Amino acid sequence: HLKRMVDRIRRFQVLNSQIFAVLNKYMKSGDSDSTSVEHVRCFPPPIHPSLAHTQQHYHAPEYLRQMNHQ
């Protein structure tokens, strides 16, 4: 059983290295766009229905930064 497990692990290692080689190839080919800015939106975390009755507030990071700099 050990030999089969080792063979399986080796096959996955080879497969993973091939996958990462392809990903790296395509990620590096797009480096000309490295000046572009990635936009990320922040959403409030989900609130479990059992906690919905309590007053919970979510503040966007921009709001918190403004509050900290005042």
PQR file with spaces between the fields and no chain letter, atoms N, CA, C, O and H, PARSE charges and radii, in Angstrom:
ATOM       1  N    HIS     1       0.822   -1.202    0.000 -0.4000 1.5000
ATOM       2  CA   HIS     1       0.000    0.000    0.000 -0.0000 2.0000
ATOM       3  C    HIS     1       0.862    1.261    0.000  0.5500 1.7000
ATOM       4  O    HIS     1       0.493    2.276   -0.591 -0.5500 1.4000
ATOM       5  N    LEU     2       2.014    1.187    0.667 -0.4000 1.5000
ATOM       6  CA   LEU     2       2.877    2.358    0.761 -0.0000 2.0000
ATOM       7  C    LEU     2       3.408    2.759   -0.614  0.5500 1.7000
ATOM       8  O    LEU     2       3.469    3.944   -0.940 -0.5500 1.4000
ATOM       9  H    LEU     2       2.314    0.363    1.147  0.4000 1.0000
ATOM      10  N    LYS     3       3.793    1.764   -1.418 -0.4000 1.5000
ATOM      11  CA   LYS     3       4.317    2.056   -2.754 -0.0000 2.0000
ATOM      12  C    LYS     3       3.262    2.753   -3.608  0.5500 1.7000
ATOM      13  O    LYS     3       3.580    3.695   -4.335 -0.5500 1.4000
ATOM      14  H    LYS     3       3.744    0.801   -1.153  0.4000 1.0000
ATOM      15  N    ARG     4       2.017    2.305   -3.529 -0.4000 1.5000
ATOM      16  CA   ARG     4       0.935    2.938   -4.296 -0.0000 2.0000
ATOM      17  C    ARG     4       0.731    4.385   -3.853  0.5500 1.7000
ATOM      18  O    ARG     4       0.506    5.274   -4.675 -0.5500 1.4000
ATOM      19  H    ARG     4       1.758    1.540   -2.939  0.4000 1.0000
ATOM      20  N    MET     5       0.812    4.605   -2.548 -0.4000 1.5000
ATOM      21  CA   MET     5       0.626    5.959   -2.030 -0.0000 2.0000
ATOM      22  C    MET     5       1.765    6.875   -2.497  0.5500 1.7000
ATOM      23  O    MET     5       1.527    8.019   -2.885 -0.5500 1.4000
ATOM      24  H    MET     5       0.994    3.884   -1.881  0.4000 1.0000
ATOM      25  N    VAL     6       2.988    6.371   -2.456 -0.4000 1.5000
ATOM      26  CA   VAL     6       4.142    7.159   -2.899 -0.0000 2.0000
ATOM      27  C    VAL     6       4.025    7.475   -4.388  0.5500 1.7000
ATOM      28  O    VAL     6       4.296    8.601   -4.807 -0.5500 1.4000
ATOM      29  H    VAL     6       3.181    5.442   -2.140  0.4000 1.0000
ATOM      30  N    ASP     7       3.625    6.494   -5.185 -0.4000 1.5000
ATOM      31  CA   ASP     7       3.441    6.732   -6.622 -0.0000 2.0000
ATOM      32  C    ASP     7       2.367    7.786   -6.874  0.5500 1.7000
ATOM      33  O    ASP     7       2.519    8.651   -7.737 -0.5500 1.4000
ATOM      34  H    ASP     7       3.405    5.580   -4.846  0.4000 1.0000
ATOM      35  N    ARG     8       1.296    7.703   -6.118 -0.4000 1.5000
ATOM      36  CA   ARG     8       0.204    8.677   -6.266 -0.0000 2.0000
ATOM      37  C    ARG     8       0.678   10.088   -5.904  0.5500 1.7000
ATOM      38  O    ARG     8       0.367   11.051   -6.605 -0.5500 1.4000
ATOM      39  H    ARG     8       1.172    7.001   -5.417  0.4000 1.0000
ATOM      40  N    ILE     9       1.426   10.201   -4.816 -0.4000 1.5000
ATOM      41  CA   ILE     9       1.956   11.505   -4.404 -0.0000 2.0000
ATOM      42  C    ILE     9       2.880   12.061   -5.479  0.5500 1.7000
ATOM      43  O    ILE     9       2.812   13.247   -5.801 -0.5500 1.4000
ATOM      44  H    ILE     9       1.679    9.418   -4.247  0.4000 1.0000
ATOM      45  N    ARG    10       3.738   11.222   -6.034 -0.4000 1.5000
ATOM      46  CA   ARG    10       4.666   11.677   -7.077 -0.0000 2.0000
ATOM      47  C    ARG    10       3.917   12.153   -8.313  0.5500 1.7000
ATOM      48  O    ARG    10       4.289   13.159   -8.919 -0.5500 1.4000
ATOM      49  H    ARG    10       3.794   10.258   -5.772  0.4000 1.0000
ATOM      50  N    ARG    11       2.851   11.428   -8.693 -0.4000 1.5000
ATOM      51  CA   ARG    11       2.060   11.853   -9.855 -0.0000 2.0000
ATOM      52  C    ARG    11       1.434   13.225   -9.613  0.5500 1.7000
ATOM      53  O    ARG    11       1.405   14.070  -10.508 -0.5500 1.4000
ATOM      54  H    ARG    11       2.549   10.612   -8.201  0.4000 1.0000
ATOM      55  N    PHE    12       0.934   13.439   -8.395 -0.4000 1.5000
ATOM      56  CA   PHE    12       0.341   14.741   -8.084 -0.0000 2.0000
ATOM      57  C    PHE    12       1.400   15.838   -8.038  0.5500 1.7000
ATOM      58  O    PHE    12       1.125   16.977   -8.416 -0.5500 1.4000
ATOM      59  H    PHE    12       0.958   12.753   -7.668  0.4000 1.0000
ATOM      60  N    GLN    13       2.600   15.513   -7.582 -0.4000 1.5000
ATOM      61  CA   GLN    13       3.669   16.509   -7.577 -0.0000 2.0000
ATOM      62  C    GLN    13       4.009   16.939   -9.002  0.5500 1.7000
ATOM      63  O    GLN    13       4.199   18.124   -9.276 -0.5500 1.4000
ATOM      64  H    GLN    13       2.824   14.588   -7.274  0.4000 1.0000
ATOM      65  N    VAL    14       4.083   15.964   -9.902 -0.4000 1.5000
ATOM      66  CA   VAL    14       4.373   16.279  -11.305 -0.0000 2.0000
ATOM      67  C    VAL    14       3.243   17.111  -11.902  0.5500 1.7000
ATOM      68  O    VAL    14       3.485   18.109  -12.581 -0.5500 1.4000
ATOM      69  H    VAL    14       3.929   15.001   -9.680  0.4000 1.0000
ATOM      70  N    LEU    15       2.009   16.692  -11.641 -0.4000 1.5000
ATOM      71  CA   LEU    15       0.856   17.425  -12.154 -0.0000 2.0000
ATOM      72  C    LEU    15       0.838   18.862  -11.630  0.5500 1.7000
ATOM      73  O    LEU    15       0.598   19.800  -12.390 -0.5500 1.4000
ATOM      74  H    LEU    15       1.812   15.882  -11.089  0.4000 1.0000
ATOM      75  N    ASN    16       1.091   19.030  -10.339 -0.4000 1.5000
ATOM      76  CA   ASN    16       1.122   20.373   -9.752 -0.0000 2.0000
ATOM      77  C    ASN    16       2.217   21.227  -10.379  0.5500 1.7000
ATOM      78  O    ASN    16       1.995   22.401  -10.673 -0.5500 1.4000
ATOM      79  H    ASN    16       1.286   18.268   -9.721  0.4000 1.0000
ATOM      80  N    SER    17       3.382   20.653  -10.583 -0.4000 1.5000
ATOM      81  CA   SER    17       4.472   21.438  -11.168 -0.0000 2.0000
ATOM      82  C    SER    17       4.125   21.845  -12.600  0.5500 1.7000
ATOM      83  O    SER    17       4.479   22.942  -13.034 -0.5500 1.4000
ATOM      84  H    SER    17       3.562   19.699  -10.344  0.4000 1.0000
ATOM      85  N    GLN    18       3.435   20.968  -13.339 -0.4000 1.5000
ATOM      86  CA   GLN    18       3.017   21.322  -14.696 -0.0000 2.0000
ATOM      87  C    GLN    18       1.974   22.439  -14.667  0.5500 1.7000
ATOM      88  O    GLN    18       2.032   23.371  -15.469 -0.5500 1.4000
ATOM      89  H    GLN    18       3.148   20.077  -12.987  0.4000 1.0000
ATOM      90  N    ILE    19       1.033   22.341  -13.749 -0.4000 1.5000
ATOM      91  CA   ILE    19      -0.004   23.373  -13.623 -0.0000 2.0000
ATOM      92  C    ILE    19       0.631   24.716  -13.293  0.5500 1.7000
ATOM      93  O    ILE    19       0.296   25.728  -13.909 -0.5500 1.4000
ATOM      94  H    ILE    19       0.986   21.584  -13.098  0.4000 1.0000
ATOM      95  N    PHE    20       1.547   24.736  -12.324 -0.4000 1.5000
ATOM      96  CA   PHE    20       2.181   25.993  -11.944 -0.0000 2.0000
ATOM      97  C    PHE    20       3.070   26.540  -13.053  0.5500 1.7000
ATOM      98  O    PHE    20       3.196   27.756  -13.197 -0.5500 1.4000
ATOM      99  H    PHE    20       1.819   23.914  -11.823  0.4000 1.0000
ATOM     100  N    ALA    21       3.686   25.665  -13.835 -0.4000 1.5000
ATOM     101  CA   ALA    21       4.499   26.133  -14.956 -0.0000 2.0000
ATOM     102  C    ALA    21       3.628   26.870  -15.968  0.5500 1.7000
ATOM     103  O    ALA    21       4.017   27.923  -16.473 -0.5500 1.4000
ATOM     104  H    ALA    21       3.584   24.677  -13.717  0.4000 1.0000
ATOM     105  N    VAL    22       2.452   26.321  -16.266 -0.4000 1.5000
ATOM     106  CA   VAL    22       1.534   26.971  -17.205 -0.0000 2.0000
ATOM     107  C    VAL    22       1.036   28.292  -16.624  0.5500 1.7000
ATOM     108  O    VAL    22       1.006   29.307  -17.320 -0.5500 1.4000
ATOM     109  H    VAL    22       2.136   25.465  -15.856  0.4000 1.0000
ATOM     110  N    LEU    23       0.643   28.280  -15.346 -0.4000 1.5000
ATOM     111  CA   LEU    23       0.160   29.512  -14.719 -0.0000 2.0000
ATOM     112  C    LEU    23       1.232   30.595  -14.723  0.5500 1.7000
ATOM     113  O    LEU    23       0.952   31.750  -15.043 -0.5500 1.4000
ATOM     114  H    LEU    23       0.667   27.456  -14.781  0.4000 1.0000
ATOM     115  N    ASN    24       2.454   30.225  -14.368 -0.4000 1.5000
ATOM     116  CA   ASN    24       3.545   31.209  -14.344 -0.0000 2.0000
ATOM     117  C    ASN    24       3.822   31.765  -15.732  0.5500 1.7000
ATOM     118  O    ASN    24       4.123   32.948  -15.888 -0.5500 1.4000
ATOM     119  H    ASN    24       2.682   29.287  -14.107  0.4000 1.0000
ATOM     120  N    LYS    25       3.718   30.905  -16.734 -0.4000 1.5000
ATOM     121  CA   LYS    25       3.949   31.349  -18.107 -0.0000 2.0000
ATOM     122  C    LYS    25       2.945   32.428  -18.491  0.5500 1.7000
ATOM     123  O    LYS    25       3.322   33.460  -19.047 -0.5500 1.4000
ATOM     124  H    LYS    25       3.473   29.944  -16.606  0.4000 1.0000
ATOM     125  N    TYR    26       1.677   32.197  -18.198 -0.4000 1.5000
ATOM     126  CA   TYR    26       0.652   33.166  -18.584 -0.0000 2.0000
ATOM     127  C    TYR    26       0.638   34.390  -17.682  0.5500 1.7000
ATOM     128  O    TYR    26       0.288   35.481  -18.131 -0.5500 1.4000
ATOM     129  H    TYR    26       1.370   31.359  -17.746  0.4000 1.0000
ATOM     130  N    MET    27       1.010   34.230  -16.428 -0.4000 1.5000
ATOM     131  CA   MET    27       1.053   35.388  -15.534 -0.0000 2.0000
ATOM     132  C    MET    27       2.206   36.308  -15.914  0.5500 1.7000
ATOM     133  O    MET    27       2.077   37.529  -15.831 -0.5500 1.4000
ATOM     134  H    MET    27       1.294   33.343  -16.064  0.4000 1.0000
ATOM     135  N    LYS    28       3.324   35.738  -16.327 -0.4000 1.5000
ATOM     136  CA   LYS    28       4.479   36.551  -16.706 -0.0000 2.0000
ATOM     137  C    LYS    28       4.262   37.217  -18.052  0.5500 1.7000
ATOM     138  O    LYS    28       4.809   38.291  -18.300 -0.5500 1.4000
ATOM     139  H    LYS    28       3.430   34.746  -16.395  0.4000 1.0000
ATOM     140  N    SER    29       3.472   36.598  -18.931 -0.4000 1.5000
ATOM     141  CA   SER    29       3.228   37.200  -20.240 -0.0000 2.0000
ATOM     142  C    SER    29       2.375   38.448  -20.110  0.5500 1.7000
ATOM     143  O    SER    29       2.382   39.291  -21.008 -0.5500 1.4000
ATOM     144  H    SER    29       3.028   35.726  -18.730  0.4000 1.0000
ATOM     145  N    GLY    30       1.636   38.588  -19.009 -0.4000 1.5000
ATOM     146  CA   GLY    30       0.794   39.758  -18.797 -0.0000 2.0000
ATOM     147  C    GLY    30       1.461   40.833  -17.973  0.5500 1.7000
ATOM     148  O    GLY    30       0.791   41.760  -17.518 -0.5500 1.4000
ATOM     149  H    GLY    30       1.630   37.903  -18.280  0.4000 1.0000
ATOM     150  N    ASP    31       2.770   40.735  -17.767 -0.4000 1.5000
ATOM     151  CA   ASP    31       3.469   41.711  -16.931 -0.0000 2.0000
ATOM     152  C    ASP    31       3.496   43.104  -17.538  0.5500 1.7000
ATOM     153  O    ASP    31       3.774   44.076  -16.836 -0.5500 1.4000
ATOM     154  H    ASP    31       3.314   39.982  -18.137  0.4000 1.0000
ATOM     155  N    SER    32       3.210   43.218  -18.841 -0.4000 1.5000
ATOM     156  CA   SER    32       3.194   44.544  -19.445 -0.0000 2.0000
ATOM     157  C    SER    32       2.066   45.384  -18.863  0.5500 1.7000
ATOM     158  O    SER    32       2.102   46.613  -18.938 -0.5500 1.4000
ATOM     159  H    SER    32       2.984   42.428  -19.411  0.4000 1.0000
ATOM     160  N    ASP    33       1.068   44.731  -18.286 -0.4000 1.5000
ATOM     161  CA   ASP    33      -0.045   45.443  -17.656 -0.0000 2.0000
ATOM     162  C    ASP    33       0.186   45.646  -16.166  0.5500 1.7000
ATOM     163  O    ASP    33      -0.766   45.883  -15.422 -0.5500 1.4000
ATOM     164  H    ASP    33       1.038   43.733  -18.225  0.4000 1.0000
ATOM     165  N    SER    34       1.428   45.558  -15.722 -0.4000 1.5000
ATOM     166  CA   SER    34       1.705   45.640  -14.288 -0.0000 2.0000
ATOM     167  C    SER    34       1.384   47.015  -13.718  0.5500 1.7000
ATOM     168  O    SER    34       1.279   47.171  -12.501 -0.5500 1.4000
ATOM     169  H    SER    34       2.201   45.366  -16.326  0.4000 1.0000
ATOM     170  N    THR    35       1.225   48.017  -14.587 -0.4000 1.5000
ATOM     171  CA   THR    35       0.891   49.350  -14.092 -0.0000 2.0000
ATOM     172  C    THR    35      -0.593   49.478  -13.789  0.5500 1.7000
ATOM     173  O    THR    35      -1.007   50.442  -13.145 -0.5500 1.4000
ATOM     174  H    THR    35       1.310   47.890  -15.575  0.4000 1.0000
ATOM     175  N    SER    36      -1.403   48.524  -14.242 -0.4000 1.5000
ATOM     176  CA   SER    36      -2.840   48.611  -13.983 -0.0000 2.0000
ATOM     177  C    SER    36      -3.115   48.365  -12.502  0.5500 1.7000
ATOM     178  O    SER    36      -2.400   47.612  -11.841 -0.5500 1.4000
ATOM     179  H    SER    36      -1.066   47.741  -14.766  0.4000 1.0000
ATOM     180  N    VAL    37      -4.146   49.002  -12.002 -0.4000 1.5000
ATOM     181  CA   VAL    37      -4.491   48.905  -10.587 -0.0000 2.0000
ATOM     182  C    VAL    37      -5.649   47.936  -10.435  0.5500 1.7000
ATOM     183  O    VAL    37      -6.626   47.995  -11.181 -0.5500 1.4000
ATOM     184  H    VAL    37      -4.727   49.614  -12.539  0.4000 1.0000
ATOM     185  N    GLU    38      -5.534   47.061   -9.481 -0.4000 1.5000
ATOM     186  CA   GLU    38      -6.605   46.105   -9.222 -0.0000 2.0000
ATOM     187  C    GLU    38      -7.580   46.731   -8.233  0.5500 1.7000
ATOM     188  O    GLU    38      -7.183   47.177   -7.156 -0.5500 1.4000
ATOM     189  H    GLU    38      -4.740   47.012   -8.875  0.4000 1.0000
ATOM     190  N    HIS    39      -8.844   46.761   -8.600 -0.4000 1.5000
ATOM     191  CA   HIS    39      -9.864   47.351   -7.742 -0.0000 2.0000
ATOM     192  C    HIS    39     -10.545   46.251   -6.939  0.5500 1.7000
ATOM     193  O    HIS    39     -11.012   45.256   -7.493 -0.5500 1.4000
ATOM     194  H    HIS    39      -9.166   46.398   -9.474  0.4000 1.0000
ATOM     195  N    VAL    40     -10.594   46.446   -5.641 -0.4000 1.5000
ATOM     196  CA   VAL    40     -11.193   45.464   -4.743 -0.0000 2.0000
ATOM     197  C    VAL    40     -12.312   46.144   -3.979  0.5500 1.7000
ATOM     198  O    VAL    40     -12.117   47.215   -3.405 -0.5500 1.4000
ATOM     199  H    VAL    40     -10.215   47.255   -5.191  0.4000 1.0000
ATOM     200  N    ARG    41     -13.481   45.527   -3.971 -0.4000 1.5000
ATOM     201  CA   ARG    41     -14.616   46.077   -3.219 -0.0000 2.0000
ATOM     202  C    ARG    41     -14.750   45.323   -1.908  0.5500 1.7000
ATOM     203  O    ARG    41     -14.566   44.107   -1.855 -0.5500 1.4000
ATOM     204  H    ARG    41     -13.639   44.657   -4.438  0.4000 1.0000
ATOM     205  N    CYS    42     -15.069   46.051   -0.859 -0.4000 1.5000
ATOM     206  CA   CYS    42     -15.258   45.440    0.456 -0.0000 2.0000
ATOM     207  C    CYS    42     -16.745   45.304    0.740  0.5500 1.7000
ATOM     208  O    CYS    42     -17.516   46.240    0.530 -0.5500 1.4000
ATOM     209  H    CYS    42     -15.218   47.039   -0.902  0.4000 1.0000
ATOM     210  N    PHE    43     -17.134   44.150    1.213 -0.4000 1.5000
ATOM     211  CA   PHE    43     -18.518   43.893    1.570 -0.0000 2.0000
ATOM     212  C    PHE    43     -18.590   43.545    3.048  0.5500 1.7000
ATOM     213  O    PHE    43     -17.640   42.996    3.607 -0.5500 1.4000
ATOM     214  H    PHE    43     -16.507   43.390    1.384  0.4000 1.0000
ATOM     215  N    PRO    44     -19.719   43.863    3.687 -0.5600 1.5000
ATOM     216  CA   PRO    44     -19.854   43.502    5.099  0.2800 2.0000
ATOM     217  C    PRO    44     -19.928   41.990    5.253  0.5500 1.7000
ATOM     218  O    PRO    44     -20.438   41.302    4.369 -0.5500 1.4000
ATOM     219  N    PRO    45     -19.431   41.472    6.353 -0.5600 1.5000
ATOM     220  CA   PRO    45     -19.506   40.028    6.574  0.2800 2.0000
ATOM     221  C    PRO    45     -20.959   39.618    6.802  0.5500 1.7000
ATOM     222  O    PRO    45     -21.760   40.429    7.269 -0.5500 1.4000
ATOM     223  N    PRO    46     -21.306   38.386    6.483 -0.5600 1.5000
ATOM     224  CA   PRO    46     -22.680   37.932    6.717  0.2800 2.0000
ATOM     225  C    PRO    46     -22.973   37.871    8.214  0.5500 1.7000
ATOM     226  O    PRO    46     -22.089   37.593    9.023 -0.5500 1.4000
ATOM     227  N    ILE    47     -24.214   38.132    8.560 -0.4000 1.5000
ATOM     228  CA   ILE    47     -24.637   38.089    9.960 -0.0000 2.0000
ATOM     229  C    ILE    47     -25.609   36.933   10.128  0.5500 1.7000
ATOM     230  O    ILE    47     -26.597   36.828    9.401 -0.5500 1.4000
ATOM     231  H    ILE    47     -24.933   38.358    7.903  0.4000 1.0000
ATOM     232  N    HIS    48     -25.327   36.083   11.077 -0.4000 1.5000
ATOM     233  CA   HIS    48     -26.203   34.942   11.347 -0.0000 2.0000
ATOM     234  C    HIS    48     -27.551   35.463   11.841  0.5500 1.7000
ATOM     235  O    HIS    48     -27.595   36.417   12.619 -0.5500 1.4000
ATOM     236  H    HIS    48     -24.525   36.169   11.668  0.4000 1.0000
ATOM     237  N    PRO    49     -28.658   34.847   11.397 -0.5600 1.5000
ATOM     238  CA   PRO    49     -29.988   35.329   11.806  0.2800 2.0000
ATOM     239  C    PRO    49     -30.163   35.441   13.318  0.5500 1.7000
ATOM     240  O    PRO    49     -30.908   36.300   13.790 -0.5500 1.4000
ATOM     241  N    SER    50     -29.493   34.592   14.073 -0.4000 1.5000
ATOM     242  CA   SER    50     -29.638   34.653   15.530 -0.0000 2.0000
ATOM     243  C    SER    50     -29.013   35.924   16.110  0.5500 1.7000
ATOM     244  O    SER    50     -29.334   36.318   17.231 -0.5500 1.4000
ATOM     245  H    SER    50     -28.888   33.895   13.689  0.4000 1.0000
ATOM     246  N    LEU    51     -28.124   36.562   15.352 -0.4000 1.5000
ATOM     247  CA   LEU    51     -27.473   37.787   15.821 -0.0000 2.0000
ATOM     248  C    LEU    51     -28.049   39.034   15.162  0.5500 1.7000
ATOM     249  O    LEU    51     -27.618   40.148   15.460 -0.5500 1.4000
ATOM     250  H    LEU    51     -27.863   36.242   14.441  0.4000 1.0000
ATOM     251  N    ALA    52     -29.016   38.857   14.272 -0.4000 1.5000
ATOM     252  CA   ALA    52     -29.526   39.986   13.495 -0.0000 2.0000
ATOM     253  C    ALA    52     -30.232   41.012   14.375  0.5500 1.7000
ATOM     254  O    ALA    52     -30.299   42.185   14.008 -0.5500 1.4000
ATOM     255  H    ALA    52     -29.367   37.952   14.029  0.4000 1.0000
ATOM     256  N    HIS    53     -30.762   40.598   15.531 -0.4000 1.5000
ATOM     257  CA   HIS    53     -31.490   41.536   16.378 -0.0000 2.0000
ATOM     258  C    HIS    53     -30.560   42.497   17.115  0.5500 1.7000
ATOM     259  O    HIS    53     -30.990   43.571   17.534 -0.5500 1.4000
ATOM     260  H    HIS    53     -30.708   39.645   15.828  0.4000 1.0000
ATOM     261  N    THR    54     -29.288   42.120   17.278 -0.4000 1.5000
ATOM     262  CA   THR    54     -28.343   43.017   17.952 -0.0000 2.0000
ATOM     263  C    THR    54     -27.868   44.066   16.960  0.5500 1.7000
ATOM     264  O    THR    54     -27.824   43.816   15.756 -0.5500 1.4000
ATOM     265  H    THR    54     -28.939   41.247   16.938  0.4000 1.0000
ATOM     266  N    GLN    55     -27.522   45.209   17.455 -0.4000 1.5000
ATOM     267  CA   GLN    55     -27.054   46.295   16.587 -0.0000 2.0000
ATOM     268  C    GLN    55     -25.589   46.053   16.250  0.5500 1.7000
ATOM     269  O    GLN    55     -24.706   46.307   17.069 -0.5500 1.4000
ATOM     270  H    GLN    55     -27.558   45.412   18.434  0.4000 1.0000
ATOM     271  N    GLN    56     -25.340   45.566   15.057 -0.4000 1.5000
ATOM     272  CA   GLN    56     -23.964   45.370   14.617 -0.0000 2.0000
ATOM     273  C    GLN    56     -23.706   46.298   13.447  0.5500 1.7000
ATOM     274  O    GLN    56     -24.548   46.455   12.562 -0.5500 1.4000
ATOM     275  H    GLN    56     -26.058   45.360   14.391  0.4000 1.0000
ATOM     276  N    HIS    57     -22.540   46.906   13.455 -0.4000 1.5000
ATOM     277  CA   HIS    57     -22.209   47.845   12.399 -0.0000 2.0000
ATOM     278  C    HIS    57     -20.963   47.362   11.684  0.5500 1.7000
ATOM     279  O    HIS    57     -20.022   46.855   12.295 -0.5500 1.4000
ATOM     280  H    HIS    57     -21.857   46.778   14.174  0.4000 1.0000
ATOM     281  N    TYR    58     -20.986   47.534   10.386 -0.4000 1.5000
ATOM     282  CA   TYR    58     -19.803   47.267    9.582 -0.0000 2.0000
ATOM     283  C    TYR    58     -19.341   48.593    9.009  0.5500 1.7000
ATOM     284  O    TYR    58     -20.133   49.328    8.419 -0.5500 1.4000
ATOM     285  H    TYR    58     -21.750   47.946    9.890  0.4000 1.0000
ATOM     286  N    HIS    59     -18.076   48.900    9.178 -0.4000 1.5000
ATOM     287  CA   HIS    59     -17.531   50.131    8.635 -0.0000 2.0000
ATOM     288  C    HIS    59     -16.545   49.778    7.535  0.5500 1.7000
ATOM     289  O    HIS    59     -15.638   48.967    7.724 -0.5500 1.4000
ATOM     290  H    HIS    59     -17.433   48.303    9.657  0.4000 1.0000
ATOM     291  N    ALA    60     -16.740   50.397    6.394 -0.4000 1.5000
ATOM     292  CA   ALA    60     -15.827   50.184    5.278 -0.0000 2.0000
ATOM     293  C    ALA    60     -14.438   50.659    5.680  0.5500 1.7000
ATOM     294  O    ALA    60     -14.315   51.596    6.468 -0.5500 1.4000
ATOM     295  H    ALA    60     -17.477   51.056    6.240  0.4000 1.0000
ATOM     296  N    PRO    61     -13.386   50.029    5.153 -0.5600 1.5000
ATOM     297  CA   PRO    61     -12.013   50.422    5.509  0.2800 2.0000
ATOM     298  C    PRO    61     -11.735   51.907    5.262  0.5500 1.7000
ATOM     299  O    PRO    61     -10.998   52.535    6.021 -0.5500 1.4000
ATOM     300  N    GLU    62     -12.331   52.473    4.187 -0.4000 1.5000
ATOM     301  CA   GLU    62     -12.098   53.894    3.912 -0.0000 2.0000
ATOM     302  C    GLU    62     -12.633   54.746    5.063  0.5500 1.7000
ATOM     303  O    GLU    62     -11.997   55.719    5.468 -0.5500 1.4000
ATOM     304  H    GLU    62     -12.930   51.962    3.570  0.4000 1.0000
ATOM     305  N    TYR    63     -13.797   54.380    5.584 -0.4000 1.5000
ATOM     306  CA   TYR    63     -14.404   55.120    6.686 -0.0000 2.0000
ATOM     307  C    TYR    63     -13.520   55.029    7.933  0.5500 1.7000
ATOM     308  O    TYR    63     -13.309   56.024    8.627 -0.5500 1.4000
ATOM     309  H    TYR    63     -14.313   53.589    5.255  0.4000 1.0000
ATOM     310  N    LEU    64     -13.011   53.839    8.207 -0.4000 1.5000
ATOM     311  CA   LEU    64     -12.155   53.665    9.383 -0.0000 2.0000
ATOM     312  C    LEU    64     -10.872   54.476    9.242  0.5500 1.7000
ATOM     313  O    LEU    64     -10.399   55.060   10.218 -0.5500 1.4000
ATOM     314  H    LEU    64     -13.182   53.031    7.643  0.4000 1.0000
ATOM     315  N    ARG    65     -10.300   54.519    8.030 -0.4000 1.5000
ATOM     316  CA   ARG    65      -9.086   55.304    7.812 -0.0000 2.0000
ATOM     317  C    ARG    65      -9.362   56.784    8.041  0.5500 1.7000
ATOM     318  O    ARG    65      -8.545   57.489    8.634 -0.5500 1.4000
ATOM     319  H    ARG    65     -10.683   54.045    7.238  0.4000 1.0000
ATOM     320  N    GLN    66     -10.525   57.258    7.565 -0.4000 1.5000
ATOM     321  CA   GLN    66     -10.874   58.663    7.762 -0.0000 2.0000
ATOM     322  C    GLN    66     -11.030   58.962    9.248  0.5500 1.7000
ATOM     323  O    GLN    66     -10.578   60.004    9.723 -0.5500 1.4000
ATOM     324  H    GLN    66     -11.188   56.686    7.083  0.4000 1.0000
ATOM     325  N    MET    67     -11.667   58.057    9.982 -0.4000 1.5000
ATOM     326  CA   MET    67     -11.888   58.264   11.407 -0.0000 2.0000
ATOM     327  C    MET    67     -10.564   58.286   12.173  0.5500 1.7000
ATOM     328  O    MET    67     -10.410   59.053   13.124 -0.5500 1.4000
ATOM     329  H    MET    67     -12.034   57.211    9.596  0.4000 1.0000
ATOM     330  N    ASN    68      -9.611   57.447   11.761 -0.4000 1.5000
ATOM     331  CA   ASN    68      -8.322   57.371   12.453 -0.0000 2.0000
ATOM     332  C    ASN    68      -7.443   58.583   12.180  0.5500 1.7000
ATOM     333  O    ASN    68      -6.569   58.905   12.985 -0.5500 1.4000
ATOM     334  H    ASN    68      -9.736   56.824   10.989  0.4000 1.0000
ATOM     335  N    HIS    69      -7.662   59.260   11.055 -0.4000 1.5000
ATOM     336  CA   HIS    69      -6.817   60.397   10.692 -0.0000 2.0000
ATOM     337  C    HIS    69      -7.397   61.727   11.142  0.5500 1.7000
ATOM     338  O    HIS    69      -6.825   62.772   10.831 -0.5500 1.4000
ATOM     339  H    HIS    69      -8.372   58.998   10.401  0.4000 1.0000
ATOM     340  N    GLN    70      -8.493   61.727   11.849 -0.4000 1.5000
ATOM     341  CA   GLN    70      -9.080   62.988   12.310 -0.0000 2.0000
ATOM     342  C    GLN    70      -8.539   63.376   13.657  0.5500 1.7000
ATOM     343  O    GLN    70      -8.923   64.412   14.200 -0.5500 1.4000
ATOM     344  H    GLN    70      -8.958   60.878   12.102  0.4000 1.0000
